[in-house]
Amino acid sequence: MTTSHWRRSASPEPIVCDALVVGAGVCGVSAALHLERRGLNVRIIDRDRLCSGASGRNAGFLMRGAADNYAAGIRAYGRDTARALWKLTEDNLAGLRAEGIESLPNYQRVPSVLLAISEEEHDQLRESLTLLHEDGLAAGWVDRSSGTDTVWQRNAALGGLVNPNDAACHPVELVAHLASKFAHPVLEHQEALAISPSGRDLTVRTSDFSIHTSHVLICTNAYAQLLLPSFASLVSPRRGQMLAIRPGNRRLDASYYAHHGSEYFRQTLDGTIVVGGCRTYHAHDEVGYEDLTTPAVQSDIERFAAQILGADRDNPLEVIARWSGTMGFSPDGLPLVGPIGGGGGDEADRAGRVWFCGGFTGHGMSMAYRTAQLAIAAMLDGADNPFPIDRHFATAAAH
């Protein structure tokens, strides 16, 4: 998909605005919309183009929760935090629906299913189902006796926890839709090279011009350390790989997560099946910013697809596309929101005027819209911040 949200400055004259957002993925565009609706004059810049990073290279899941199941989330974060995180992802989708994404050509209102392929995961998902119901969160169950699509016909799974109110989308289409609501075109191919104090405000130097602003919100997620070196231990760039196959006679009635979120697959409106994951088996290699596919991971994805969806002479596994994207992982899997000053170094003297919002750990589509809204309320109003970035600064400084 191409967009018209492009501008290269024809003049060296600086731009003056109230707030600047760095990064034009789903988080940055959402943040700019929320800032603009607060009455601020806002601009967005991106070192590449609108939605060129992981926001445009993911599988298009709009699901509730995190990669792993609710029981695992409670063990990792505690019940209150897990409940709040699952509720945030529900609010995220509700907010996107309020923006009109249901009118998009490739939007699908389709449940998500966390698949149990092993007995261990089956037990955790059954536990999760009970816990979700106890916390007032809608959930269902599907297994071989009730499932009707290819997954259940193949008998490849023991059961699955159903998020009944989830959705799926074409991610570039969704971000372009949000960008179309913003008053100004995204300033593409403008890398933020330096941020420096300028009186009571800030000056951001880009590839072609300077921007004078009162607030900067950095929404570059995986690419944070390229602008903020002190974030190297806070946001880790990790590559995710995917492929697309022709459906043959395969049919999917839901978007699926398997192996605690390690693998995932869904069927688009035109029948194409998108399959991704297997990075956990090659974790040491799937790091950094290089957007490429590798034989080892792609072979593992194909092997998983054949196992779960079937592949034989009458229904071959015909791969029609392969791609990758770089995600930003936080140390604990929760988003990171807050002023960057706590990171030390050259950023320390900016008096809380430069904030970061990111670290979505592979779930930006399901978290970023609502998290950006919370970040702006915290930045402008001092509202409660459920994901304070300074929870990691002491650990980062020690390393």
C-alpha positions as CSV (number, residue, x, y, z in Angstrom):
1,M,0.0,0.0,0.0
2,T,1.3,3.5,-0.8
3,T,0.3,6.7,0.9
4,S,0.4,10.4,0.1
5,H,1.7,11.3,3.6
6,W,5.2,12.4,2.4
7,R,7.0,15.7,2.6
8,R,10.6,16.7,2.1
9,S,11.2,20.3,3.1
10,A,11.7,22.8,0.3
11,S,13.0,25.4,2.7
12,P,15.6,25.5,5.5
13,E,13.2,27.5,7.6
14,P,12.6,25.8,11.0
15,I,9.2,24.3,11.9
16,V,7.6,25.6,15.1
17,C,5.1,23.4,16.9
18,D,3.8,22.5,20.3
19,A,4.8,18.9,20.2
20,L,6.9,16.6,18.0
21,V,6.4,12.9,17.6
22,V,9.4,10.9,16.4
23,G,8.3,7.7,14.6
24,A,5.4,7.2,12.3
25,G,4.2,3.7,13.2
26,V,1.0,2.8,15.0
27,C,2.3,4.3,18.3
28,G,3.5,7.5,16.8
29,V,0.5,8.2,14.7
30,S,-1.8,7.4,17.6
31,A,0.1,9.7,19.9
32,A,0.0,12.5,17.4
33,L,-3.8,12.2,17.1
34,H,-4.2,12.2,20.9
35,L,-1.9,15.2,21.2
36,E,-3.8,17.1,18.5
37,R,-7.1,16.4,20.1
38,R,-5.7,18.2,23.2
39,G,-5.4,21.3,21.1
40,L,-1.7,21.1,20.4
41,N,0.0,21.9,17.1
42,V,1.8,18.6,16.3
43,R,4.2,17.2,13.8
44,I,5.4,13.7,13.1
45,I,8.8,12.8,11.6
46,D,10.1,9.4,10.5
47,R,13.6,8.4,9.4
48,D,11.9,6.3,6.7
49,R,8.2,6.5,5.8
50,L,4.8,6.0,7.3
51,C,4.4,2.5,8.8
52,S,7.7,1.3,7.4
53,G,8.8,-0.6,10.5
54,A,7.2,-3.5,12.4
55,S,3.9,-1.6,12.4
56,G,3.6,-2.4,8.7
57,R,5.3,-5.8,8.8
58,N,3.2,-7.8,11.3
59,A,0.5,-10.3,11.0
60,G,-2.4,-7.9,11.7
61,F,-3.6,-9.4,15.0
62,L,-5.8,-7.2,17.2
63,M,-6.0,-9.5,20.1
64,R,-6.6,-9.2,23.8
65,G,-3.8,-9.8,26.2
66,A,-0.1,-10.5,25.7
67,A,1.6,-13.4,23.8
68,D,1.3,-15.8,26.7
69,N,-1.8,-16.8,28.5
70,Y,-3.6,-15.1,31.4
71,A,-2.4,-17.6,34.1
72,A,1.2,-17.0,32.9
73,G,0.6,-13.3,33.0
74,I,-0.6,-13.4,36.5
75,R,2.4,-15.3,37.6
76,A,4.7,-12.9,35.9
77,Y,3.1,-9.6,36.9
78,G,0.7,-10.3,39.7
79,R,-3.1,-10.4,39.3
80,D,-3.8,-6.7,39.4
81,T,-1.3,-5.8,36.7
82,A,-2.3,-8.7,34.5
83,R,-6.0,-7.8,34.7
84,A,-5.1,-4.2,33.9
85,L,-3.0,-5.2,30.9
86,W,-5.7,-7.5,29.5
87,K,-8.2,-4.6,30.0
88,L,-5.9,-2.2,28.3
89,T,-5.8,-4.3,25.2
90,E,-9.6,-4.5,25.2
91,D,-9.7,-0.7,25.5
92,N,-7.1,-0.4,22.7
93,L,-9.4,-2.3,20.3
94,A,-12.4,-0.3,21.4
95,G,-10.5,2.9,20.7
96,L,-9.5,1.8,17.3
97,R,-13.0,0.8,16.5
98,A,-14.1,4.2,17.6
99,E,-11.7,5.6,15.0
100,G,-13.6,3.7,12.3
101,I,-11.3,0.8,11.5
102,E,-14.4,-1.5,11.0
103,S,-15.0,0.3,7.8
104,L,-11.6,-0.6,6.4
105,P,-11.6,-3.1,3.4
106,N,-9.5,-5.7,5.2
107,Y,-10.8,-5.4,8.7
108,Q,-12.1,-8.7,10.1
109,R,-14.1,-9.2,13.3
110,V,-12.7,-12.6,14.2
111,P,-11.9,-14.3,17.5
112,S,-8.4,-15.2,18.6
113,V,-7.6,-18.7,19.9
114,L,-4.6,-19.6,22.1
115,L,-3.9,-23.2,21.1
116,A,-2.9,-25.9,23.4
117,I,-0.6,-28.3,21.5
118,S,1.0,-29.8,24.7
119,E,-0.6,-31.1,27.9
120,E,1.2,-28.4,29.9
121,E,-0.2,-25.6,27.8
122,H,-3.6,-27.2,27.9
123,D,-3.6,-27.1,31.7
124,Q,-2.5,-23.5,31.7
125,L,-5.2,-22.4,29.3
126,R,-7.9,-24.2,31.3
127,E,-6.6,-22.4,34.4
128,S,-6.6,-19.1,32.4
129,L,-10.2,-19.7,31.4
130,T,-11.2,-19.9,35.0
131,L,-9.2,-16.9,36.0
132,L,-10.5,-14.8,33.2
133,H,-14.1,-15.6,34.2
134,E,-13.3,-14.8,37.8
135,D,-12.0,-11.4,36.7
136,G,-15.1,-10.6,34.6
137,L,-13.3,-11.1,31.2
138,A,-15.1,-12.9,28.4
139,A,-13.5,-16.1,27.2
140,G,-14.6,-19.4,25.7
141,W,-13.2,-22.8,24.9
142,V,-12.9,-24.8,21.7
143,D,-11.6,-28.3,21.2
144,R,-11.8,-31.2,18.7
145,S,-15.4,-31.9,19.5
146,S,-16.5,-28.2,18.8
147,G,-14.0,-26.8,16.3
148,T,-14.8,-27.1,12.7
149,D,-12.0,-25.5,10.7
150,T,-8.7,-27.0,9.4
151,V,-6.9,-26.8,12.8
152,W,-9.4,-29.2,14.4
153,Q,-9.9,-31.4,11.4
154,R,-6.1,-32.0,11.5
155,N,-6.3,-33.0,15.2
156,A,-3.1,-31.0,15.8
157,A,-4.3,-29.3,19.0
158,L,-5.8,-30.5,22.3
159,G,-7.9,-27.4,22.8
160,G,-7.9,-23.6,22.7
161,L,-8.9,-20.6,24.8
162,V,-11.1,-18.2,22.8
163,N,-10.9,-14.4,23.0
164,P,-14.4,-13.9,21.4
165,N,-14.2,-10.2,20.7
166,D,-10.9,-9.8,18.9
167,A,-10.2,-8.7,15.4
168,A,-7.7,-8.7,12.6
169,C,-6.6,-6.1,10.0
170,H,-4.1,-5.1,7.3
171,P,-1.7,-3.2,9.5
172,V,-0.6,-0.7,6.9
173,E,-4.2,0.1,6.0
174,L,-5.0,0.7,9.7
175,V,-2.0,3.0,10.3
176,A,-2.7,4.9,7.1
177,H,-6.3,5.3,8.2
178,L,-5.2,6.9,11.5
179,A,-2.7,9.1,9.7
180,S,-5.5,10.4,7.4
181,K,-7.2,11.9,10.5
182,F,-4.1,13.9,11.4
183,A,-4.0,17.6,10.3
184,H,-0.5,17.5,8.9
185,P,1.3,15.1,6.5
186,V,3.9,12.9,8.1
187,L,7.4,14.4,7.5
188,E,9.0,11.3,6.0
189,H,12.7,10.6,5.4
190,Q,13.5,13.0,8.3
191,E,15.7,11.3,10.9
192,A,16.0,12.9,14.3
193,L,19.7,13.6,14.5
194,A,19.9,15.5,17.8
195,I,17.6,17.0,20.5
196,S,19.0,20.0,22.4
197,P,17.6,22.6,24.8
198,S,16.7,25.9,23.3
199,G,15.7,28.3,26.0
200,R,12.6,26.9,27.6
201,D,11.9,24.8,24.5
202,L,13.7,22.1,22.5
203,T,15.3,22.1,19.1
204,V,15.3,18.9,17.1
205,R,17.6,18.7,14.2
206,T,16.5,16.4,11.3
207,S,18.0,15.4,8.0
208,D,16.8,18.6,6.2
209,F,15.7,21.2,8.8
210,S,15.2,22.0,12.5
211,I,12.0,21.8,14.6
212,H,11.4,24.1,17.6
213,T,8.9,22.5,20.0
214,S,7.9,22.4,23.7
215,H,7.5,18.6,23.9
216,V,9.0,15.6,22.1
217,L,7.5,12.1,22.3
218,I,9.8,9.4,20.9
219,C,7.8,6.5,19.5
220,T,10.5,4.6,17.6
221,N,10.1,1.4,19.6
222,A,12.9,-1.0,18.5
223,Y,15.0,1.8,17.0
224,A,15.1,3.8,20.3
225,Q,18.8,3.3,20.9
226,L,19.7,4.9,17.6
227,L,18.6,8.2,19.0
228,L,19.0,7.4,22.7
229,P,22.1,5.3,23.3
230,S,21.2,4.9,27.0
231,F,18.2,2.8,26.0
232,A,20.3,0.0,24.6
233,S,19.4,-2.2,27.6
234,L,15.8,-1.0,27.8
235,V,14.5,-1.8,24.3
236,S,16.0,-4.7,22.5
237,P,15.5,-5.0,18.7
238,R,14.4,-8.5,17.8
239,R,13.4,-9.7,14.4
240,G,10.2,-11.5,13.6
241,Q,9.8,-13.5,10.4
242,M,6.6,-14.5,8.5
243,L,5.4,-16.1,5.4
244,A,2.2,-16.3,3.4
245,I,0.8,-19.4,1.8
246,R,-2.0,-20.1,-0.7
247,P,-5.0,-21.5,1.2
248,G,-5.7,-24.6,-0.9
249,N,-8.6,-26.3,0.8
250,R,-7.6,-24.9,4.2
251,R,-10.1,-22.8,6.2
252,L,-9.5,-20.9,9.4
253,D,-12.4,-19.5,11.6
254,A,-10.1,-17.7,14.0
255,S,-6.7,-16.1,14.4
256,Y,-4.4,-18.6,16.2
257,Y,-1.6,-18.4,18.7
258,A,0.4,-21.5,19.6
259,H,3.3,-22.6,21.9
260,H,2.8,-19.7,24.3
261,G,2.6,-17.2,21.4
262,S,5.8,-18.4,19.8
263,E,3.9,-19.2,16.6
264,Y,0.8,-17.6,15.1
265,F,-1.3,-17.7,12.0
266,R,-4.5,-16.4,10.5
267,Q,-6.4,-16.2,7.2
268,T,-7.0,-12.9,5.5
269,L,-10.2,-12.0,3.6
270,D,-8.7,-13.1,0.3
271,G,-8.0,-16.6,1.7
272,T,-4.2,-16.2,2.1
273,I,-2.9,-17.7,5.3
274,V,-0.2,-15.8,7.1
275,V,2.1,-17.7,9.4
276,G,4.9,-16.4,11.7
277,G,7.1,-17.0,14.6
278,C,9.8,-19.6,15.5
279,R,12.1,-16.9,16.5
280,T,12.4,-18.4,20.0
281,Y,14.3,-21.3,18.6
282,H,16.9,-18.9,17.1
283,A,16.8,-16.2,19.7
284,H,20.5,-15.4,19.7
285,D,20.4,-14.8,15.9
286,E,17.1,-12.9,15.6
287,V,18.4,-9.6,17.0
288,G,19.3,-6.3,15.5
289,Y,17.9,-4.1,12.7
290,E,18.6,-6.1,9.6
291,D,15.3,-6.8,7.8
292,L,15.8,-10.1,6.1
293,T,14.5,-13.7,6.2
294,T,16.8,-16.6,7.1
295,P,16.6,-20.2,5.9
296,A,16.6,-21.6,9.4
297,V,13.6,-19.7,10.7
298,Q,11.7,-19.9,7.5
299,S,12.2,-23.7,7.4
300,D,10.9,-23.9,10.9
301,I,7.8,-21.8,10.1
302,E,7.1,-24.0,7.1
303,R,7.5,-27.1,9.2
304,F,5.1,-25.7,11.8
305,A,2.6,-24.7,9.1
306,A,2.7,-28.2,7.6
307,Q,2.1,-29.8,11.1
308,I,-0.8,-27.6,12.0
309,L,-2.4,-27.0,8.6
310,G,-1.4,-30.0,6.6
311,A,0.6,-30.4,3.4
312,D,0.4,-33.2,0.9
313,R,0.2,-33.8,-2.8
314,D,-3.4,-32.7,-3.0
315,N,-2.9,-29.7,-0.7
316,P,0.7,-28.5,-1.0
317,L,2.2,-25.8,1.2
318,E,2.7,-23.1,-1.5
319,V,4.6,-20.1,-0.1
320,I,3.9,-16.9,-2.0
321,A,5.7,-14.3,0.2
322,R,8.3,-14.0,3.0
323,W,9.1,-11.0,5.1
324,S,10.5,-9.8,8.4
325,G,10.1,-6.9,10.8
326,T,12.0,-5.6,13.9
327,M,10.1,-5.5,17.1
328,G,11.1,-3.6,20.3
329,F,11.2,-5.9,23.4
330,S,11.2,-4.4,27.0
331,P,13.0,-6.3,29.8
332,D,9.8,-7.5,31.4
333,G,7.5,-7.6,28.4
334,L,5.4,-4.5,29.5
335,P,5.4,-1.2,27.7
336,L,7.8,1.6,28.6
337,V,6.4,5.2,29.2
338,G,8.1,8.2,30.7
339,P,10.7,11.0,30.5
340,I,14.0,9.9,29.2
341,G,16.1,11.8,31.7
342,G,16.4,8.9,34.1
343,G,18.6,7.2,31.5
344,G,21.5,9.4,32.2
345,G,24.0,10.7,29.7
346,D,23.3,13.7,27.4
347,E,19.5,13.3,27.9
348,A,19.5,13.9,31.6
349,D,19.1,17.7,31.6
350,R,15.9,17.9,29.5
351,A,13.6,18.5,32.5
352,G,11.1,15.9,31.5
353,R,10.2,17.5,28.1
354,V,11.4,14.5,26.1
355,W,9.4,11.3,26.7
356,F,9.4,7.8,25.3
357,C,6.5,5.4,24.6
358,G,7.3,1.9,23.3
359,G,8.7,-1.5,24.2
360,F,5.5,-3.3,23.1
361,T,7.3,-6.7,22.9
362,G,5.6,-7.7,19.7
363,H,2.1,-6.4,20.6
364,G,2.1,-2.9,19.3
365,M,-1.1,-3.3,17.3
366,S,-2.9,-4.5,20.5
367,M,-1.4,-2.0,22.9
368,A,0.0,1.2,21.3
369,Y,-3.1,3.2,20.6
370,R,-4.3,3.1,24.2
371,T,-0.7,3.2,25.7
372,A,0.0,6.4,23.7
373,Q,-3.1,8.0,25.1
374,L,-2.0,7.1,28.7
375,A,1.5,8.4,27.9
376,I,0.2,11.8,26.8
377,A,-2.1,12.1,29.9
378,A,0.9,11.4,32.1
379,M,3.2,13.8,30.1
380,L,0.8,16.7,30.0
381,D,-1.3,16.3,33.1
382,G,0.8,14.2,35.5
383,A,-1.8,11.5,35.3
384,D,-1.1,8.0,36.6
385,N,1.4,6.1,34.5
386,P,0.9,2.3,34.6
387,F,4.2,1.6,32.8
388,P,6.8,4.0,34.3
389,I,10.1,3.7,32.5
390,D,12.1,4.4,35.6
391,R,11.3,1.0,36.9
392,H,14.2,-0.2,34.7
393,F,16.7,2.7,34.9
394,A,18.5,1.5,38.0
395,T,19.0,-1.9,36.5
396,A,20.1,-0.4,33.2
397,A,22.6,1.9,34.9
398,A,24.1,-1.1,36.8
399,H,24.8,-2.8,33.4
